[in-house]
Amino acid sequence: MFESFPEICRNYGVPADIRSLLLLQKALNKDLIHTTGDIYNFFKVSLVKDPTHIGPYTQAFYDYFIGVDIAQGERLSDAILRAQTFRDWLDDFFQGNDEHRNIDMEDLINQFLDEVHMTSFDIRRVIDGEEILAEDDPDLKDDPGRGDDENIERLQEKAADYRMVDLEELRRRMEKVMEQQMRRHHGGAHWVGTGGISPYGHGGAALGGIRVGGSGGGKMAREVMGNPQFYPVDIDAHISDDNVDATLASLKGVIEETNDRYLDIPITVKEGVAQGGLFLPIELDKTEDRLQVILMIDNGGYSMDYYIRPIQALFKKMKTRFQHDLETYYFHNTIYKYVYEDERRTRRVPVERVLSKDPNYRVFIIGDAAMAPYELHEGSIITWGRFSEKFKKIAWLNPVSEKHWHITWTTTMLRRIFSMYPMTPRGLENAVLDMNKKKNKLA
């Protein structure tokens, strides 16, 4: 855990070695670490022996844990504004509450840092989770016309401890709550949402709860629900702002490994001795994480306008959470000799450049596949065929209902070239599972 953090500290001039990680493990075993603020304070005490190292240590911590890289002479607030972690935090913070957009940016940065540095001691009052559940009605009806449950406080003033509640009981109650849930919720102690002290959701202060969605920065949850069935959304509905996190959960099934091979010298020697001096080279598969994604979006017609933003948000979150190479291109209805690297389709990229990429890229094509028959002419069909031949892990995600795919000739033709899936959380999950069945090939 955090194996590379000591090296990052040394890069910033702070002496650090593996002993700090061993001490951290002991602290975790004694249940002393619950939040990112706890981790910050622990490493500060164990690593910072010289007061002049406090600043460099903080920079190393921000760089490693929240992706804030402070350039020489740069203000902290400016570095935070550049950070993808902060932008994702803002996205979650603004969702479902337009009033939050009126908050001054400096105040937002301060609130973000408050959450990063919140320690177990900052949570001033811990409420017995069993008492909360005893007074709570899991069959409470939701009111879709209301706003958030509570205003977000600058500093979390209370937490709830659900560690003594049976985990199966929490699951049963959560399923009942989800049957009634009809909108996003923030704060409070009842719904599946963000913030607050509810035992289900993310971004709140619930010891021993169930995390649903989110990054889990507080490390308080007892269980993480990665299956889309635990999200209060229809996983057969089109990908939208409301189910992006559920869709992201389906992408956690991504399996990416190389099929590079290497000579295993110890086994070769061992087997050679056993064979009386007959040394035959023994090669093994070398497995390592290497996820590369190409996203191709049809943004040329009004029929696609509704779907473009949530798809971009989904793959942006995917890039942040899974740390991979992501290249995005745009086209109008179909492709011929060029795709475009900007949404306005002004910067052309020859398809040859894309086709020269590593054949093990995963390629997701987003489009309704419906166009005038003359647009999908022989040249375009040949180009699509080259993509299908080059990239074995390729899928077409279609926002049009599957029952209508047979209506248009162009959709039928493209289905002969690509595996096509509904543009839903379930459809994307099936696309990923099918990709996982296909082995990488050498470039």
TORKOL-4160 file (C-alpha; in steps of 0.2 Angstrom, whole numbers, padded with zeros to 4 digits, m for minus):
443
<pt num="1" X="0000" Y="0000" Z="0000"/>
<pt num="2" X="0007" Y="0017" Z="m0005"/>
<pt num="3" X="0023" Y="0008" Z="m0010"/>
<pt num="4" X="0029" Y="0022" Z="m0021"/>
<pt num="5" X="0025" Y="0036" Z="m0009"/>
<pt num="6" X="0043" Y="0036" Z="m0001"/>
<pt num="7" X="0051" Y="0039" Z="m0018"/>
<pt num="8" X="0039" Y="0053" Z="m0021"/>
<pt num="9" X="0044" Y="0061" Z="m0005"/>
<pt num="10" X="0063" Y="0059" Z="m0009"/>
<pt num="11" X="0060" Y="0068" Z="m0025"/>
<pt num="12" X="0054" Y="0083" Z="m0015"/>
<pt num="13" X="0069" Y="0082" Z="m0004"/>
<pt num="14" X="0061" Y="0073" Z="0011"/>
<pt num="15" X="0070" Y="0058" Z="0018"/>
<pt num="16" X="0059" Y="0043" Z="0017"/>
<pt num="17" X="0060" Y="0024" Z="0016"/>
<pt num="18" X="0049" Y="0008" Z="0018"/>
<pt num="19" X="0049" Y="0009" Z="0037"/>
<pt num="20" X="0036" Y="0023" Z="0036"/>
<pt num="21" X="0025" Y="0011" Z="0027"/>
<pt num="22" X="0027" Y="m0003" Z="0040"/>
<pt num="23" X="0022" Y="0009" Z="0053"/>
<pt num="24" X="0007" Y="0014" Z="0043"/>
<pt num="25" X="0002" Y="m0004" Z="0042"/>
<pt num="26" X="0003" Y="m0006" Z="0061"/>
<pt num="27" X="m0008" Y="0010" Z="0063"/>
<pt num="28" X="m0021" Y="0003" Z="0051"/>
<pt num="29" X="m0021" Y="m0013" Z="0060"/>
<pt num="30" X="m0025" Y="m0004" Z="0076"/>
<pt num="31" X="m0039" Y="0005" Z="0067"/>
<pt num="32" X="m0031" Y="0022" Z="0069"/>
<pt num="33" X="m0032" Y="0028" Z="0051"/>
<pt num="34" X="m0049" Y="0032" Z="0043"/>
<pt num="35" X="m0047" Y="0047" Z="0032"/>
<pt num="36" X="m0035" Y="0055" Z="0020"/>
<pt num="37" X="m0032" Y="0068" Z="0034"/>
<pt num="38" X="m0027" Y="0054" Z="0046"/>
<pt num="39" X="m0014" Y="0048" Z="0033"/>
<pt num="40" X="m0007" Y="0066" Z="0030"/>
<pt num="41" X="m0004" Y="0068" Z="0049"/>
<pt num="42" X="0003" Y="0051" Z="0051"/>
<pt num="43" X="0016" Y="0053" Z="0037"/>
<pt num="44" X="0020" Y="0071" Z="0043"/>
<pt num="45" X="0024" Y="0064" Z="0061"/>
<pt num="46" X="0034" Y="0049" Z="0055"/>
<pt num="47" X="0043" Y="0058" Z="0040"/>
<pt num="48" X="0046" Y="0076" Z="0044"/>
<pt num="49" X="0060" Y="0078" Z="0056"/>
<pt num="50" X="0065" Y="0096" Z="0050"/>
<pt num="51" X="0053" Y="0110" Z="0050"/>
<pt num="52" X="0060" Y="0116" Z="0033"/>
<pt num="53" X="0053" Y="0099" Z="0026"/>
<pt num="54" X="0035" Y="0103" Z="0030"/>
<pt num="55" X="0032" Y="0112" Z="0014"/>
<pt num="56" X="0040" Y="0099" Z="0003"/>
<pt num="57" X="0031" Y="0085" Z="0012"/>
<pt num="58" X="0014" Y="0093" Z="0009"/>
<pt num="59" X="0019" Y="0096" Z="m0009"/>
<pt num="60" X="0023" Y="0077" Z="m0011"/>
<pt num="61" X="0007" Y="0072" Z="m0002"/>
<pt num="62" X="m0004" Y="0083" Z="m0013"/>
<pt num="63" X="0006" Y="0076" Z="m0029"/>
<pt num="64" X="0004" Y="0058" Z="m0024"/>
<pt num="65" X="m0013" Y="0057" Z="m0016"/>
<pt num="66" X="m0024" Y="0071" Z="m0025"/>
<pt num="67" X="m0014" Y="0074" Z="m0041"/>
<pt num="68" X="m0010" Y="0092" Z="m0037"/>
<pt num="69" X="0007" Y="0096" Z="m0044"/>
<pt num="70" X="0013" Y="0113" Z="m0039"/>
<pt num="71" X="0025" Y="0121" Z="m0051"/>
<pt num="72" X="0040" Y="0131" Z="m0045"/>
<pt num="73" X="0033" Y="0148" Z="m0039"/>
<pt num="74" X="0015" Y="0143" Z="m0042"/>
<pt num="75" X="0001" Y="0147" Z="m0030"/>
<pt num="76" X="m0007" Y="0132" Z="m0022"/>
<pt num="77" X="m0024" Y="0138" Z="m0028"/>
<pt num="78" X="m0019" Y="0139" Z="m0046"/>
<pt num="79" X="m0011" Y="0121" Z="m0045"/>
<pt num="80" X="m0027" Y="0115" Z="m0037"/>
<pt num="81" X="m0037" Y="0123" Z="m0051"/>
<pt num="82" X="m0027" Y="0113" Z="m0064"/>
<pt num="83" X="m0029" Y="0096" Z="m0055"/>
<pt num="84" X="m0041" Y="0083" Z="m0062"/>
<pt num="85" X="m0046" Y="0077" Z="m0045"/>
<pt num="86" X="m0052" Y="0095" Z="m0040"/>
<pt num="87" X="m0062" Y="0096" Z="m0056"/>
<pt num="88" X="m0070" Y="0079" Z="m0053"/>
<pt num="89" X="m0074" Y="0085" Z="m0035"/>
<pt num="90" X="m0082" Y="0100" Z="m0042"/>
<pt num="91" X="m0093" Y="0090" Z="m0054"/>
<pt num="92" X="m0099" Y="0079" Z="m0040"/>
<pt num="93" X="m0102" Y="0095" Z="m0029"/>
<pt num="94" X="m0112" Y="0104" Z="m0042"/>
<pt num="95" X="m0123" Y="0089" Z="m0048"/>
<pt num="96" X="m0141" Y="0092" Z="m0043"/>
<pt num="97" X="m0138" Y="0109" Z="m0035"/>
<pt num="98" X="m0136" Y="0125" Z="m0045"/>
<pt num="99" X="m0135" Y="0136" Z="m0030"/>
<pt num="100" X="m0118" Y="0128" Z="m0027"/>
<pt num="101" X="m0112" Y="0137" Z="m0043"/>
<pt num="102" X="m0113" Y="0154" Z="m0034"/>
<pt num="103" X="m0100" Y="0149" Z="m0022"/>
<pt num="104" X="m0084" Y="0159" Z="m0024"/>
<pt num="105" X="m0070" Y="0148" Z="m0031"/>
<pt num="106" X="m0058" Y="0152" Z="m0017"/>
<pt num="107" X="m0071" Y="0145" Z="m0005"/>
<pt num="108" X="m0073" Y="0130" Z="m0015"/>
<pt num="109" X="m0054" Y="0127" Z="m0015"/>
<pt num="110" X="m0054" Y="0129" Z="0004"/>
<pt num="111" X="m0069" Y="0117" Z="0006"/>
<pt num="112" X="m0060" Y="0104" Z="m0005"/>
<pt num="113" X="m0044" Y="0105" Z="0006"/>
<pt num="114" X="m0055" Y="0104" Z="0022"/>
<pt num="115" X="m0061" Y="0087" Z="0015"/>
<pt num="116" X="m0044" Y="0082" Z="0011"/>
<pt num="117" X="m0037" Y="0086" Z="0028"/>
<pt num="118" X="m0052" Y="0080" Z="0038"/>
<pt num="119" X="m0046" Y="0069" Z="0052"/>
<pt num="120" X="m0055" Y="0057" Z="0063"/>
<pt num="121" X="m0053" Y="0070" Z="0077"/>
<pt num="122" X="m0061" Y="0084" Z="0066"/>
<pt num="123" X="m0077" Y="0073" Z="0066"/>
<pt num="124" X="m0082" Y="0080" Z="0083"/>
<pt num="125" X="m0098" Y="0070" Z="0086"/>
<pt num="126" X="m0100" Y="0051" Z="0082"/>
<pt num="127" X="m0118" Y="0045" Z="0082"/>
<pt num="128" X="m0123" Y="0027" Z="0086"/>
<pt num="129" X="m0128" Y="0020" Z="0069"/>
<pt num="130" X="m0140" Y="0007" Z="0077"/>
<pt num="131" X="m0150" Y="0022" Z="0085"/>
<pt num="132" X="m0151" Y="0031" Z="0068"/>
<pt num="133" X="m0158" Y="0015" Z="0059"/>
<pt num="134" X="m0170" Y="0011" Z="0073"/>
<pt num="135" X="m0178" Y="0028" Z="0070"/>
<pt num="136" X="m0177" Y="0028" Z="0051"/>
<pt num="137" X="m0191" Y="0020" Z="0040"/>
<pt num="138" X="m0183" Y="0012" Z="0025"/>
<pt num="139" X="m0199" Y="0012" Z="0016"/>
<pt num="140" X="m0200" Y="0031" Z="0017"/>
<pt num="141" X="m0207" Y="0039" Z="0000"/>
<pt num="142" X="m0196" Y="0050" Z="m0010"/>
<pt num="143" X="m0201" Y="0067" Z="m0016"/>
<pt num="144" X="m0194" Y="0071" Z="m0033"/>
<pt num="145" X="m0199" Y="0089" Z="m0032"/>
<pt num="146" X="m0187" Y="0093" Z="m0017"/>
<pt num="147" X="m0169" Y="0099" Z="m0018"/>
<pt num="148" X="m0155" Y="0092" Z="m0008"/>
<pt num="149" X="m0158" Y="0085" Z="0010"/>
<pt num="150" X="m0146" Y="0097" Z="0019"/>
<pt num="151" X="m0134" Y="0111" Z="0015"/>
<pt num="152" X="m0116" Y="0106" Z="0014"/>
<pt num="153" X="m0107" Y="0112" Z="0029"/>
<pt num="154" X="m0089" Y="0118" Z="0028"/>
<pt num="155" X="m0083" Y="0105" Z="0040"/>
<pt num="156" X="m0092" Y="0089" Z="0044"/>
<pt num="157" X="m0098" Y="0091" Z="0062"/>
<pt num="158" X="m0104" Y="0073" Z="0065"/>
<pt num="159" X="m0101" Y="0055" Z="0059"/>
<pt num="160" X="m0111" Y="0040" Z="0062"/>
<pt num="161" X="m0104" Y="0023" Z="0067"/>
<pt num="162" X="m0113" Y="0008" Z="0058"/>
<pt num="163" X="m0099" Y="m0005" Z="0062"/>
<pt num="164" X="m0110" Y="m0014" Z="0075"/>
<pt num="165" X="m0124" Y="m0016" Z="0062"/>
<pt num="166" X="m0125" Y="m0032" Z="0053"/>
<pt num="167" X="m0119" Y="m0030" Z="0035"/>
<pt num="168" X="m0133" Y="m0041" Z="0028"/>
<pt num="169" X="m0146" Y="m0030" Z="0037"/>
<pt num="170" X="m0138" Y="m0014" Z="0029"/>
<pt num="171" X="m0139" Y="m0022" Z="0012"/>
<pt num="172" X="m0158" Y="m0026" Z="0015"/>
<pt num="173" X="m0162" Y="m0009" Z="0021"/>
<pt num="174" X="m0152" Y="m0001" Z="0006"/>
<pt num="175" X="m0162" Y="m0011" Z="m0006"/>
<pt num="176" X="m0178" Y="m0005" Z="0002"/>
<pt num="177" X="m0172" Y="0013" Z="0001"/>
<pt num="178" X="m0168" Y="0012" Z="m0017"/>
<pt num="179" X="m0185" Y="0005" Z="m0021"/>
<pt num="180" X="m0192" Y="0022" Z="m0016"/>
<pt num="181" X="m0177" Y="0033" Z="m0022"/>
<pt num="182" X="m0182" Y="0044" Z="m0037"/>
<pt num="183" X="m0168" Y="0058" Z="m0037"/>
<pt num="184" X="m0151" Y="0063" Z="m0031"/>
<pt num="185" X="m0148" Y="0066" Z="m0013"/>
<pt num="186" X="m0134" Y="0075" Z="m0004"/>
<pt num="187" X="m0133" Y="0076" Z="0015"/>
<pt num="188" X="m0145" Y="0068" Z="0028"/>
<pt num="189" X="m0145" Y="0050" Z="0035"/>
<pt num="190" X="m0157" Y="0041" Z="0025"/>
<pt num="191" X="m0155" Y="0040" Z="0006"/>
<pt num="192" X="m0141" Y="0033" Z="m0006"/>
<pt num="193" X="m0132" Y="0048" Z="m0010"/>
<pt num="194" X="m0117" Y="0059" Z="m0006"/>
<pt num="195" X="m0111" Y="0068" Z="0010"/>
<pt num="196" X="m0121" Y="0067" Z="0026"/>
<pt num="197" X="m0121" Y="0052" Z="0038"/>
<pt num="198" X="m0131" Y="0039" Z="0028"/>
<pt num="199" X="m0124" Y="0022" Z="0029"/>
<pt num="200" X="m0125" Y="0020" Z="0010"/>
<pt num="201" X="m0117" Y="0032" Z="m0003"/>
<pt num="202" X="m0100" Y="0041" Z="m0004"/>
<pt num="203" X="m0092" Y="0057" Z="0001"/>
<pt num="204" X="m0100" Y="0057" Z="0019"/>
<pt num="205" X="m0095" Y="0052" Z="0036"/>
<pt num="206" X="m0102" Y="0034" Z="0039"/>
<pt num="207" X="m0090" Y="0022" Z="0048"/>
<pt num="208" X="m0093" Y="0004" Z="0043"/>
<pt num="209" X="m0106" Y="0009" Z="0029"/>
<pt num="210" X="m0108" Y="0003" Z="0011"/>
<pt num="211" X="m0099" Y="0014" Z="m0002"/>
<pt num="212" X="m0109" Y="0016" Z="m0018"/>
<pt num="213" X="m0100" Y="0026" Z="m0032"/>
<pt num="214" X="m0087" Y="0039" Z="m0028"/>
<pt num="215" X="m0068" Y="0037" Z="m0025"/>
<pt num="216" X="m0070" Y="0033" Z="m0006"/>
<pt num="217" X="m0057" Y="0045" Z="0000"/>
<pt num="218" X="m0062" Y="0043" Z="0018"/>
<pt num="219" X="m0058" Y="0025" Z="0018"/>
<pt num="220" X="m0073" Y="0022" Z="0031"/>
<pt num="221" X="m0084" Y="0010" Z="0021"/>
<pt num="222" X="m0085" Y="m0008" Z="0026"/>
<pt num="223" X="m0090" Y="m0014" Z="0009"/>
<pt num="224" X="m0089" Y="m0006" Z="m0009"/>
<pt num="225" X="m0103" Y="m0010" Z="m0021"/>
<pt num="226" X="m0096" Y="m0012" Z="m0038"/>
<pt num="227" X="m0111" Y="m0021" Z="m0046"/>
<pt num="228" X="m0122" Y="m0010" Z="m0056"/>
<pt num="229" X="m0138" Y="m0018" Z="m0047"/>
<pt num="230" X="m0133" Y="m0008" Z="m0032"/>
<pt num="231" X="m0136" Y="0009" Z="m0040"/>
<pt num="232" X="m0152" Y="0018" Z="m0040"/>
<pt num="233" X="m0153" Y="0018" Z="m0059"/>
<pt num="234" X="m0160" Y="0008" Z="m0073"/>
<pt num="235" X="m0144" Y="m0001" Z="m0080"/>
<pt num="236" X="m0154" Y="m0003" Z="m0096"/>
<pt num="237" X="m0157" Y="0015" Z="m0098"/>
<pt num="238" X="m0146" Y="0026" Z="m0110"/>
<pt num="239" X="m0130" Y="0032" Z="m0102"/>
<pt num="240" X="m0134" Y="0049" Z="m0095"/>
<pt num="241" X="m0128" Y="0061" Z="m0081"/>
<pt num="242" X="m0139" Y="0050" Z="m0069"/>
<pt num="243" X="m0131" Y="0034" Z="m0072"/>
<pt num="244" X="m0113" Y="0038" Z="m0076"/>
<pt num="245" X="m0106" Y="0031" Z="m0060"/>
<pt num="246" X="m0116" Y="0015" Z="m0062"/>
<pt num="247" X="m0109" Y="0014" Z="m0079"/>
<pt num="248" X="m0091" Y="0017" Z="m0072"/>
<pt num="249" X="m0094" Y="0002" Z="m0061"/>
<pt num="250" X="m0097" Y="m0009" Z="m0076"/>
<pt num="251" X="m0080" Y="m0003" Z="m0083"/>
<pt num="252" X="m0071" Y="m0010" Z="m0068"/>
<pt num="253" X="m0073" Y="m0027" Z="m0077"/>
<pt num="254" X="m0059" Y="m0021" Z="m0089"/>
<pt num="255" X="m0045" Y="m0033" Z="m0089"/>
<pt num="256" X="m0030" Y="m0027" Z="m0098"/>
<pt num="257" X="m0014" Y="m0037" Z="m0099"/>
<pt num="258" X="0001" Y="m0039" Z="m0111"/>
<pt num="259" X="0005" Y="m0055" Z="m0119"/>
<pt num="260" X="0024" Y="m0051" Z="m0120"/>
<pt num="261" X="0035" Y="m0066" Z="m0116"/>
<pt num="262" X="0051" Y="m0066" Z="m0106"/>
<pt num="263" X="0065" Y="m0079" Z="m0103"/>
<pt num="264" X="0063" Y="m0087" Z="m0086"/>
<pt num="265" X="0081" Y="m0090" Z="m0082"/>
<pt num="266" X="0079" Y="m0099" Z="m0065"/>
<pt num="267" X="0066" Y="m0111" Z="m0071"/>
<pt num="268" X="0076" Y="m0114" Z="m0087"/>
<pt num="269" X="0092" Y="m0119" Z="m0077"/>
<pt num="270" X="0082" Y="m0129" Z="m0065"/>
<pt num="271" X="0073" Y="m0139" Z="m0079"/>
<pt num="272" X="0090" Y="m0141" Z="m0088"/>
<pt num="273" X="0098" Y="m0149" Z="m0073"/>
<pt num="274" X="0084" Y="m0160" Z="m0071"/>
<pt num="275" X="0085" Y="m0165" Z="m0089"/>
<pt num="276" X="0104" Y="m0170" Z="m0087"/>
<pt num="277" X="0111" Y="m0154" Z="m0095"/>
<pt num="278" X="0098" Y="m0152" Z="m0109"/>
<pt num="279" X="0094" Y="m0133" Z="m0107"/>
<pt num="280" X="0079" Y="m0128" Z="m0117"/>
<pt num="281" X="0073" Y="m0110" Z="m0115"/>
<pt num="282" X="0057" Y="m0108" Z="m0105"/>
<pt num="283" X="0047" Y="m0093" Z="m0109"/>
<pt num="284" X="0033" Y="m0086" Z="m0098"/>
<pt num="285" X="0019" Y="m0073" Z="m0101"/>
<pt num="286" X="0023" Y="m0056" Z="m0094"/>
<pt num="287" X="0008" Y="m0048" Z="m0087"/>
<pt num="288" X="0007" Y="m0030" Z="m0083"/>
<pt num="289" X="m0007" Y="m0016" Z="m0083"/>
<pt num="290" X="m0007" Y="m0007" Z="m0100"/>
<pt num="291" X="m0024" Y="0000" Z="m0104"/>
<pt num="292" X="m0026" Y="0010" Z="m0120"/>
<pt num="293" X="m0042" Y="0017" Z="m0126"/>
<pt num="294" X="m0048" Y="0026" Z="m0142"/>
<pt num="295" X="m0065" Y="0034" Z="m0141"/>
<pt num="296" X="m0073" Y="0039" Z="m0158"/>
<pt num="297" X="m0089" Y="0050" Z="m0156"/>
<pt num="298" X="m0102" Y="0054" Z="m0170"/>
<pt num="299" X="m0106" Y="0072" Z="m0165"/>
<pt num="300" X="m0112" Y="0078" Z="m0182"/>
<pt num="301" X="m0131" Y="0077" Z="m0180"/>
<pt num="302" X="m0144" Y="0083" Z="m0168"/>
<pt num="303" X="m0149" Y="0065" Z="m0164"/>
<pt num="304" X="m0133" Y="0063" Z="m0155"/>
<pt num="305" X="m0132" Y="0079" Z="m0145"/>
<pt num="306" X="m0140" Y="0073" Z="m0130"/>
<pt num="307" X="m0128" Y="0058" Z="m0128"/>
<pt num="308" X="m0111" Y="0067" Z="m0131"/>
<pt num="309" X="m0109" Y="0075" Z="m0114"/>
<pt num="310" X="m0112" Y="0060" Z="m0103"/>
<pt num="311" X="m0101" Y="0049" Z="m0114"/>
<pt num="312" X="m0087" Y="0062" Z="m0112"/>
<pt num="313" X="m0090" Y="0063" Z="m0093"/>
<pt num="314" X="m0090" Y="0044" Z="m0092"/>
<pt num="315" X="m0073" Y="0042" Z="m0101"/>
<pt num="316" X="m0065" Y="0057" Z="m0092"/>
<pt num="317" X="m0070" Y="0048" Z="m0075"/>
<pt num="318" X="m0063" Y="0032" Z="m0082"/>
<pt num="319" X="m0047" Y="0040" Z="m0087"/>
<pt num="320" X="m0045" Y="0047" Z="m0069"/>
<pt num="321" X="m0050" Y="0031" Z="m0060"/>
<pt num="322" X="m0041" Y="0018" Z="m0071"/>
<pt num="323" X="m0025" Y="0028" Z="m0076"/>
<pt num="324" X="m0024" Y="0024" Z="m0095"/>
<pt num="325" X="m0021" Y="0032" Z="m0112"/>
<pt num="326" X="m0036" Y="0040" Z="m0119"/>
<pt num="327" X="m0038" Y="0047" Z="m0136"/>
<pt num="328" X="m0054" Y="0055" Z="m0142"/>
<pt num="329" X="m0059" Y="0058" Z="m0160"/>
<pt num="330" X="m0075" Y="0065" Z="m0168"/>
<pt num="331" X="m0084" Y="0061" Z="m0185"/>
<pt num="332" X="m0100" Y="0065" Z="m0194"/>
<pt num="333" X="m0111" Y="0050" Z="m0197"/>
<pt num="334" X="m0096" Y="0040" Z="m0205"/>
<pt num="335" X="m0078" Y="0041" Z="m0208"/>
<pt num="336" X="m0069" Y="0042" Z="m0225"/>
<pt num="337" X="m0051" Y="0048" Z="m0225"/>
<pt num="338" X="m0051" Y="0059" Z="m0209"/>
<pt num="339" X="m0057" Y="0060" Z="m0191"/>
<pt num="340" X="m0056" Y="0075" Z="m0180"/>
<pt num="341" X="m0047" Y="0079" Z="m0164"/>
<pt num="342" X="m0059" Y="0093" Z="m0159"/>
<pt num="343" X="m0078" Y="0094" Z="m0156"/>
<pt num="344" X="m0080" Y="0107" Z="m0170"/>
<pt num="345" X="m0072" Y="0095" Z="m0182"/>
<pt num="346" X="m0059" Y="0108" Z="m0188"/>
<pt num="347" X="m0043" Y="0099" Z="m0184"/>
<pt num="348" X="m0042" Y="0084" Z="m0196"/>
<pt num="349" X="m0032" Y="0068" Z="m0192"/>
<pt num="350" X="m0029" Y="0056" Z="m0206"/>
<pt num="351" X="m0037" Y="0039" Z="m0202"/>
<pt num="352" X="m0020" Y="0031" Z="m0206"/>
<pt num="353" X="m0012" Y="0039" Z="m0191"/>
<pt num="354" X="m0026" Y="0031" Z="m0180"/>
<pt num="355" X="m0024" Y="0015" Z="m0189"/>
<pt num="356" X="m0005" Y="0015" Z="m0185"/>
<pt num="357" X="m0008" Y="0014" Z="m0166"/>
<pt num="358" X="m0005" Y="m0001" Z="m0155"/>
<pt num="359" X="m0017" Y="m0015" Z="m0161"/>
<pt num="360" X="m0021" Y="m0018" Z="m0143"/>
<pt num="361" X="m0030" Y="m0002" Z="m0140"/>
<pt num="362" X="m0048" Y="m0004" Z="m0135"/>
<pt num="363" X="m0059" Y="0006" Z="m0147"/>
<pt num="364" X="m0077" Y="0012" Z="m0143"/>
<pt num="365" X="m0087" Y="0020" Z="m0157"/>
<pt num="366" X="m0102" Y="0030" Z="m0151"/>
<pt num="367" X="m0115" Y="0034" Z="m0164"/>
<pt num="368" X="m0133" Y="0030" Z="m0170"/>
<pt num="369" X="m0126" Y="0022" Z="m0186"/>
<pt num="370" X="m0141" Y="0029" Z="m0196"/>
<pt num="371" X="m0137" Y="0040" Z="m0211"/>
<pt num="372" X="m0142" Y="0041" Z="m0229"/>
<pt num="373" X="m0137" Y="0026" Z="m0239"/>
<pt num="374" X="m0126" Y="0036" Z="m0251"/>
<pt num="375" X="m0115" Y="0042" Z="m0236"/>
<pt num="376" X="m0109" Y="0024" Z="m0231"/>
<pt num="377" X="m0102" Y="0021" Z="m0248"/>
<pt num="378" X="m0089" Y="0007" Z="m0253"/>
<pt num="379" X="m0074" Y="0018" Z="m0248"/>
<pt num="380" X="m0081" Y="0021" Z="m0230"/>
<pt num="381" X="m0086" Y="0003" Z="m0228"/>
<pt num="382" X="m0068" Y="m0002" Z="m0232"/>
<pt num="383" X="m0061" Y="0011" Z="m0220"/>
<pt num="384" X="m0072" Y="0004" Z="m0206"/>
<pt num="385" X="m0067" Y="m0014" Z="m0211"/>
<pt num="386" X="m0049" Y="m0009" Z="m0209"/>
<pt num="387" X="m0053" Y="m0003" Z="m0191"/>
<pt num="388" X="m0061" Y="m0019" Z="m0187"/>
<pt num="389" X="m0046" Y="m0029" Z="m0194"/>
<pt num="390" X="m0033" Y="m0018" Z="m0185"/>
<pt num="391" X="m0042" Y="m0017" Z="m0168"/>
<pt num="392" X="m0049" Y="m0034" Z="m0162"/>
<pt num="393" X="m0055" Y="m0026" Z="m0146"/>
<pt num="394" X="m0068" Y="m0014" Z="m0154"/>
<pt num="395" X="m0086" Y="m0011" Z="m0150"/>
<pt num="396" X="m0100" Y="0001" Z="m0157"/>
<pt num="397" X="m0111" Y="0008" Z="m0144"/>
<pt num="398" X="m0128" Y="0014" Z="m0151"/>
<pt num="399" X="m0140" Y="0025" Z="m0142"/>
<pt num="400" X="m0155" Y="0020" Z="m0153"/>
<pt num="401" X="m0165" Y="0006" Z="m0145"/>
<pt num="402" X="m0160" Y="m0011" Z="m0151"/>
<pt num="403" X="m0177" Y="m0016" Z="m0158"/>
<pt num="404" X="m0175" Y="m0002" Z="m0171"/>
<pt num="405" X="m0158" Y="m0007" Z="m0177"/>
<pt num="406" X="m0165" Y="m0017" Z="m0192"/>
<pt num="407" X="m0174" Y="m0002" Z="m0199"/>
<pt num="408" X="m0160" Y="0007" Z="m0207"/>
<pt num="409" X="m0149" Y="m0001" Z="m0220"/>
<pt num="410" X="m0133" Y="0008" Z="m0214"/>
<pt num="411" X="m0135" Y="0001" Z="m0196"/>
<pt num="412" X="m0137" Y="m0017" Z="m0203"/>
<pt num="413" X="m0121" Y="m0015" Z="m0214"/>
<pt num="414" X="m0111" Y="m0008" Z="m0199"/>
<pt num="415" X="m0117" Y="m0023" Z="m0188"/>
<pt num="416" X="m0109" Y="m0034" Z="m0201"/>
<pt num="417" X="m0092" Y="m0026" Z="m0197"/>
<pt num="418" X="m0093" Y="m0022" Z="m0179"/>
<pt num="419" X="m0101" Y="m0030" Z="m0163"/>
<pt num="420" X="m0114" Y="m0017" Z="m0158"/>
<pt num="421" X="m0121" Y="m0014" Z="m0141"/>
<pt num="422" X="m0134" Y="m0003" Z="m0133"/>
<pt num="423" X="m0127" Y="0013" Z="m0126"/>
<pt num="424" X="m0132" Y="0008" Z="m0108"/>
<pt num="425" X="m0123" Y="0003" Z="m0093"/>
<pt num="426" X="m0127" Y="m0015" Z="m0097"/>
<pt num="427" X="m0122" Y="m0014" Z="m0115"/>
<pt num="428" X="m0105" Y="m0006" Z="m0111"/>
<pt num="429" X="m0102" Y="m0020" Z="m0098"/>
<pt num="430" X="m0106" Y="m0033" Z="m0111"/>
<pt num="431" X="m0094" Y="m0025" Z="m0123"/>
<pt num="432" X="m0080" Y="m0025" Z="m0110"/>
<pt num="433" X="m0083" Y="m0043" Z="m0106"/>
<pt num="434" X="m0083" Y="m0048" Z="m0124"/>
<pt num="435" X="m0067" Y="m0038" Z="m0126"/>
<pt num="436" X="m0059" Y="m0047" Z="m0112"/>
<pt num="437" X="m0061" Y="m0063" Z="m0121"/>
<pt num="438" X="m0050" Y="m0058" Z="m0135"/>
<pt num="439" X="m0031" Y="m0060" Z="m0132"/>
<pt num="440" X="m0019" Y="m0046" Z="m0135"/>
<pt num="441" X="m0008" Y="m0048" Z="m0151"/>
<pt num="442" X="0010" Y="m0042" Z="m0154"/>
<pt num="443" X="0011" Y="m0026" Z="m0163"/>
